[in-house]
Amino acid sequence: MKAIFDKLYDNYHQDLFQYIFYMVKDRETTEDLIQEVYIKVLKSYQNFKGESSEKTWLFSIARHVTYDFFRSLKRKRNRISDFFDWTEKGELIPDEKDLPEEITIKNEQMKQIYNYLDKCTIDQKNVLILRYLHSFSIQETAEILNFSISKVKTTQHRGLKAIKKLLKEHGEKGGDIL
C-alpha cells in the first residue's frame, strides 16, 4: 500500500493541493484538507474499481472533502450568528481577511481572473478550475463533479461569460482589459 500511496502522492499531490487552495484560499486549511483527502484515499483505495482514472477519483474525493469543509464552516457561522443578537448593530461584522499572500499567480490580469472566480457560482468555479487550471477534459470534469457532460459545458459557458462580463466592466471603469 505504501508504494501505491507514494505513487499517487508523487503524481498528483501538487495538482490536488492547488485545486483545494484555489477553493479555500488558505494554506493551513488546504494542508488540513489535503491530509483528510489522503486519509480517505488510504481507507478506500481497496474499493477503487478503476472505472475512472486515479486522478479523476482523487479529485472527486478532494471535491467531497472541500464541500464538507464548507458545510461545516456554514454550520459554525450559523451557530455563532444564532449566539449573538445582531439586530442591535444592524449588520454583521465584516470579514477583513485578505486573500492569502501565497497566491502564486504573479500576473495582474490572472489575479483579476482568480478574484473573479469568487464571483462565480460554486459549480462554475469548480468547472473552471478543473478545466482550465488543471486541464481536465469535459468527461473527466463531469466524472469528478458527478455532472452530466452537458451540465459541465453549460456551467463552463456561463462561468466564462460571467468572468468576461466582469473583465469588461473592469475595463470600462478604467482598468486594463484582457
TADA-V568017 format. One record per residue. N is the residue number from 1. PSI is psi in degrees with one decimal (999 if undefined). OMEGA is omega as a letter, one per 30 degrees, with the letter a starting at -180 (NA if undefined). Layout:
N_PSI_OMEGA ; N_PSI_OMEGA
This chain:
1_-35.2_l ; 2_-41.2_l ; 3_-40.3_l ; 4_-46.3_a ; 5_-44.9_l ; 6_-40.1_l ; 7_-46.3_l ; 8_-43.6_a ; 9_-49.4_a ; 10_-40.2_a ; 11_-31.7_a ; 12_-4.2_a ; 13_-48.6_a ; 14_-44.1_l ; 15_-42.9_l ; 16_-43.9_a ; 17_-47.4_a ; 18_-41.9_a ; 19_-50.5_a ; 20_-39.8_l ; 21_-42.2_l ; 22_-30.5_a ; 23_-44.5_a ; 24_-20.6_l ; 25_35.4_l ; 26_125.0_a ; 27_-46.3_a ; 28_-43.7_l ; 29_-41.7_l ; 30_-44.4_l ; 31_-40.7_l ; 32_-44.9_a ; 33_-37.2_l ; 34_-34.0_l ; 35_-41.5_l ; 36_-40.0_l ; 37_-47.5_a ; 38_-34.7_l ; 39_-45.3_l ; 40_-37.9_l ; 41_-46.7_a ; 42_-38.8_a ; 43_-27.6_a ; 44_5.7_a ; 45_-34.9_a ; 46_-19.3_l ; 47_-7.6_l ; 48_120.3_a ; 49_-6.9_a ; 50_17.8_l ; 51_-17.5_l ; 52_176.3_l ; 53_159.5_l ; 54_-38.4_a ; 55_-44.4_l ; 56_-44.0_l ; 57_-45.9_l ; 58_-44.0_a ; 59_-31.8_l ; 60_-42.7_l ; 61_-43.9_a ; 62_-39.5_l ; 63_-45.6_l ; 64_-42.3_l ; 65_-42.4_a ; 66_-43.1_l ; 67_-42.3_l ; 68_-39.6_l ; 69_-47.7_a ; 70_-36.7_l ; 71_-44.2_a ; 72_-36.0_l ; 73_-42.8_l ; 74_-41.9_l ; 75_-41.4_l ; 76_-44.0_l ; 77_-41.6_l ; 78_-40.3_l ; 79_-42.7_l ; 80_-43.6_l ; 81_-40.2_l ; 82_-29.1_a ; 83_-37.9_a ; 84_152.4_l ; 85_99.3_a ; 86_-10.2_a ; 87_-26.7_a ; 88_-39.0_a ; 89_-25.2_l ; 90_-16.4_l ; 91_162.0_a ; 92_158.7_l ; 93_126.8_a ; 94_147.3_l ; 95_116.0_a ; 96_7.1_a ; 97_124.2_l ; 98_170.1_l ; 99_150.3_a ; 100_143.0_l ; 101_-15.6_a ; 102_6.2_a ; 103_123.7_a ; 104_-4.5_a ; 105_112.5_a ; 106_-26.9_a ; 107_129.1_a ; 108_-40.6_l ; 109_-38.6_l ; 110_-33.2_l ; 111_-39.6_l ; 112_-48.2_a ; 113_-42.9_l ; 114_-43.7_l ; 115_-35.7_a ; 116_-24.1_l ; 117_-33.5_l ; 118_-20.2_a ; 119_-7.0_l ; 120_165.5_l ; 121_163.6_l ; 122_-37.0_l ; 123_-44.7_l ; 124_-44.2_a ; 125_-47.1_l ; 126_-48.8_a ; 127_-46.7_a ; 128_-39.5_l ; 129_-47.5_a ; 130_-41.8_a ; 131_-46.1_a ; 132_-31.7_l ; 133_-25.9_a ; 134_1.7_l ; 135_34.9_l ; 136_149.3_l ; 137_169.5_l ; 138_-41.6_l ; 139_-48.6_a ; 140_-41.7_l ; 141_-42.0_l ; 142_-41.9_l ; 143_-44.2_a ; 144_-45.2_a ; 145_-5.0_a ; 146_43.0_l ; 147_162.2_l ; 148_161.6_l ; 149_-40.1_a ; 150_-33.7_l ; 151_-39.3_l ; 152_-46.1_a ; 153_-45.0_a ; 154_-44.8_a ; 155_-41.6_l ; 156_-46.6_a ; 157_-46.7_a ; 158_-37.5_l ; 159_-45.2_l ; 160_-39.2_l ; 161_-41.5_l ; 162_-43.8_l ; 163_-41.2_l ; 164_-41.8_l ; 165_-43.6_l ; 166_-40.3_l ; 167_-40.6_l ; 168_-44.6_l ; 169_-40.4_l ; 170_-40.6_l ; 171_-36.8_l ; 172_-23.1_l ; 173_6.5_l ; 174_0.4_l ; 175_174.2_l ; 176_147.3_l ; 177_147.7_a ; 178_999_NA
